Amino acid sequence: MKGSRLAELITFLVNGHGDEEILRVSNVLLKGEAEERRIAEAANLKLQLVRRALYRLHENHIVRYRKVKDNEKKWYDVFWELDVDGLRMSLRKRANKVIEALTRKLEYEKSNIIYACTSDESHLRVSLEQAAERDFNCPVCGSPLYPSDNGRVVNKLTDVISKLEHIEVVERR
Ligand SMILES: [Zn+2]
C-alpha cells in the first residue's frame, strides 16, 4: 500500500519508526471523516487494530471523534476525523526540536575547525581535540584526518533549518 507523504509524516509523529496500521488509518482519514467500521473496511484492518491506531493518534492530538447514538441498534457509532490544528501543532513541536538540534550543530560547525576523513567526510567529522585522540587517523578507513572546509555543511544546515522554520501542513483535501 502506497502511503501519501502526509500519512507517512503522521505515522512518524506518533511512532518514530513507522507503523503500518497508523499509516493505513491516516490514509483513510486524509479523505475525510469516517465511522470506525468504515475505516476498518477501507484500511483492510481488523476493528481492534483500527481502534488501537486511532487511540494512539488521539493521544497525540492528531484526530478527534464524535459519537452518534443509533437508536435502533442501541450503540454508538464513532466518527473520526483528522484534527488539522492538532496535527499542525504536533508537527510544529517536532520541527522545533529538530531545529534546536540542527542549530546547535550549526553553531558548533561555525565556531570550530572540524577535522574530517580525507577519503570520505561521512566517515568522521570531529574537533581538533577528538582528532588528536585518534592520532589523526580515520577509524573507518585509516585515512588521515585533515581540517575540513565546512562551508558546504554550514550552507546545508542553514538551508534545512530555514525550510523547517517555514514548514506548513497542507490543508486536508
Ligand atoms: Zn575514512
Boltz pocket constraint, residues with backbone or C-beta under 6 A from the ligand:
constraints:
  - pocket:
      binder: B
      contacts: [[A, 117], [A, 118], [A, 119], [A, 120], [A, 123], [A, 124], [A, 138], [A, 139], [A, 140], [A, 141], [A, 142], [A, 143]]
      max_distance: 6.0
